[in-house]
Amino acid sequence: MSRKKKQQAKACKLNEYAAGKVTELLGECFEKICKEIDDEFYTREEELCTFFSVIIGTTFFGDDEPLPHYRWSYDGCSYDYSGELIRDGDINIDITLGEFLDEYTGSKWATFESGRGWSYTRYEKEVSHDLLEIGEMIMRSVIERYVDTERLTGDSELLFWDEIHDSFYDNTLTYSFFCTELIASSGLSVFDYDMPLQGYLQIGKPYWKVFLSKLERYKEETASPGLVDTATKYNIFHNMPKIMLFD
């Protein structure tokens, strides 16, 4: 089947409402919605900064134990330059946020590359995992202002979002929520790499206890003892009384 016919077949699977909305959103409404998405990120800018301060603080600094500092060392292997991590004391808290995010966590992952089988995870990558869900959620929340989601069902809903996703993602600040470095250079003040780490942690520290309490309550109420996705954590935080967030 030719590419054109595949596209036509895919479009036919969309119901009439969804197909019409795709055309509308990617037509005259497109630039307007893109601006609204960016505006939504700026509206939530302070809250997002506080939220990620809470996430970093409660995830990595909640037990008051010092975090190990690792340095990479070449182990002499002639056919694999993965090297190894060697513990070299503890992470100095008197560093910048950017320097902390560049620290190794101590874990590694398989690259499946010749000559470098392992790569070592930095805190930046750990935090960036949490970003994707938040960016997508905020983008979608704006688009849903223009869409009656109850009229999207089954495959038509999946195809609808698939049809419009990349256009809005690539042309809004949502794209920056791929990694902390992109956000830091986007104009959003969610991550200020030059800020002292201690100062960044202090932004969210007053809310650690309340946030963790609400998170535990959510786990109990939903019988979900395991990991909670980041979007749910953000919704829990977002719905906390504003006096708690910004008093």
C-alpha positions in Angstrom: 0.0 0.0 0.0 1.4 3.4 -0.9 2.0 6.0 1.7 -0.8 8.2 0.5 -3.3 5.3 0.7 -2.1 4.4 4.2 -2.7 8.0 5.3 -6.2 7.9 3.7 -7.0 4.6 5.5 -5.8 6.1 8.8 -7.9 9.2 8.3 -11.0 7.0 7.6 -10.6 5.5 11.1 -11.2 8.8 12.7 -14.8 9.6 13.4 -16.4 12.6 11.9 -16.0 14.8 15.0 -12.4 13.9 15.6 -11.4 14.4 11.9 -13.1 17.8 12.0 -11.3 18.8 15.2 -7.9 17.8 13.7 -8.5 20.1 10.8 -9.7 22.9 13.0 -6.9 22.7 15.6 -4.2 22.5 13.0 -5.8 25.2 10.9 -6.8 28.7 12.0 -6.6 27.8 15.7 -3.1 26.4 15.7 -1.1 29.5 16.5 -3.6 30.6 19.1 -3.5 27.3 20.9 0.3 27.2 20.7 0.4 30.5 22.5 -2.0 29.4 25.1 0.1 26.3 25.8 3.2 28.5 26.3 1.2 30.9 28.4 0.1 27.9 30.6 3.7 26.9 31.2 4.5 30.5 32.3 1.4 30.7 34.5 2.6 27.5 36.3 6.3 28.5 36.2 6.6 29.2 40.0 4.5 26.1 40.9 6.6 23.9 38.6 9.8 25.2 40.2 8.5 24.5 43.6 7.2 21.1 42.6 10.5 19.9 41.1 12.3 21.3 44.2 10.0 19.1 46.3 10.6 16.0 44.0 14.4 16.4 44.0 14.4 17.1 47.8 12.1 14.2 48.8 13.6 11.7 46.4 17.3 12.3 47.0 17.7 14.3 50.2 14.7 13.1 52.4 16.6 10.9 54.7 19.4 13.4 55.7 22.0 10.9 54.6 24.8 12.3 52.4 24.7 11.3 48.8 27.8 9.5 47.5 30.1 11.4 45.1 31.4 9.2 42.3 34.1 9.9 39.8 34.6 8.0 36.5 37.8 6.0 36.0 39.1 4.1 33.1 39.6 0.5 34.2 42.1 -0.4 31.5 39.9 -2.6 29.4 41.3 -2.5 25.8 38.0 -3.3 24.0 35.5 -1.4 26.1 35.8 2.2 27.3 32.9 2.1 29.7 35.3 2.4 32.7 33.9 2.3 36.2 32.6 4.6 38.9 34.6 5.0 42.1 33.1 6.4 45.2 35.1 9.5 46.2 33.5 10.9 49.3 30.1 12.5 49.5 28.4 15.2 47.3 29.2 18.6 48.6 25.9 20.4 49.3 27.7 23.7 48.6 27.4 23.3 44.9 25.1 24.7 42.2 21.9 23.0 41.0 23.6 22.4 37.7 26.6 20.8 39.3 24.4 18.5 41.3 22.4 17.4 38.2 25.7 16.6 36.6 26.7 14.2 39.4 26.6 10.4 38.9 23.9 8.6 40.8 25.9 5.3 41.0 23.6 3.4 38.6 24.4 2.3 35.1 22.6 1.2 31.9 23.4 -0.9 29.0 24.2 1.1 25.8 24.3 -1.9 23.4 27.1 0.0 21.6 30.4 -1.5 20.5 33.3 -0.2 22.6 31.2 1.3 25.4 28.8 -1.3 26.8 27.8 0.7 29.9 26.9 4.3 30.6 26.5 5.8 34.0 23.4 7.7 35.0 23.5 11.3 36.2 20.9 13.0 38.3 19.9 15.1 35.3 18.6 12.0 33.6 16.7 10.8 36.7 14.9 14.2 37.0 14.3 14.4 33.2 12.3 11.2 33.4 9.8 13.2 35.5 9.6 16.0 33.0 8.0 14.3 30.0 4.8 13.4 31.8 4.4 17.0 33.1 5.0 18.7 29.8 2.5 16.4 28.0 -0.1 16.8 30.7 0.0 20.6 30.5 -0.1 20.7 26.7 -3.0 18.3 26.7 -4.9 20.3 29.3 -4.9 23.3 27.0 -5.9 21.4 23.9 -8.8 19.8 25.8 -10.3 23.2 26.2 -11.1 23.0 22.5 -12.2 19.4 22.4 -15.2 17.5 23.7 -13.3 14.5 24.9 -16.5 12.6 25.6 -17.1 12.5 21.8 -13.7 10.8 21.3 -14.0 7.1 21.8 -11.8 4.0 21.3 -9.4 4.1 18.4 -10.6 7.6 17.3 -9.3 9.1 20.5 -5.9 7.5 20.1 -5.7 8.5 16.4 -6.9 12.0 17.2 -4.1 12.7 19.6 -1.6 10.9 17.3 -2.6 13.2 14.5 -2.1 16.5 16.4 0.5 15.6 19.0 3.8 16.4 17.1 2.6 19.7 15.7 1.8 21.1 19.1 4.7 19.4 20.9 7.3 20.7 18.4 6.0 24.3 18.4 5.5 25.0 22.1 7.5 24.9 25.3 6.4 21.3 25.7 9.4 20.4 23.6 11.6 21.8 26.4 10.2 19.3 28.9 12.5 16.6 27.4 15.4 17.4 29.7 16.4 19.9 32.4 19.0 21.5 30.2 16.4 22.5 27.6 14.1 24.0 30.3 17.1 25.9 31.7 17.7 27.5 28.3 14.0 28.0 27.4 13.3 31.1 29.5 11.4 29.3 32.1 12.9 29.6 35.6 12.0 26.0 36.7 15.7 25.0 36.8 18.3 27.7 37.4 21.5 25.9 36.9 23.5 28.7 38.6 21.4 28.7 41.8 23.0 27.2 44.9 21.7 23.7 45.4 20.8 24.5 49.0 18.8 27.5 47.9 16.9 25.4 45.3 16.1 22.8 47.9 14.8 25.4 50.3 12.1 26.5 47.8 10.3 23.2 48.3 11.5 22.0 51.7 8.6 23.7 53.7 6.2 21.4 51.7 8.0 18.1 52.0 6.0 16.8 54.9 2.6 17.8 53.6 3.3 16.5 50.1 4.6 13.1 51.4 1.6 12.8 53.7 -0.8 13.3 50.8 1.2 10.9 48.6 0.9 8.2 51.3 -2.8 8.8 51.7 -3.2 8.5 47.9 -1.4 5.1 47.9 -3.6 3.9 50.8 -6.9 5.1 49.1 -6.0 3.6 45.7 -4.2 0.5 47.1 -1.1 1.5 45.1 1.8 0.7 47.4 4.4 0.9 44.5 5.6 3.8 42.4 3.3 6.6 41.7 3.6 8.3 38.2 4.8 11.8 38.1 1.6 13.2 36.6 -0.3 12.0 39.7 2.3 13.4 42.0 2.0 16.8 40.2 -1.8 16.7 40.5 -1.5 16.0 44.2 0.8 18.9 44.6 -1.2 21.2 42.2 -4.3 20.6 44.3 -2.7 21.4 47.6 -4.1 24.7 49.1 -2.2 27.6 47.6 -1.6 28.9 51.0 0.6 25.9 51.5 2.4 26.4 48.2 3.2 30.0 48.2 2.6 31.4 51.7 
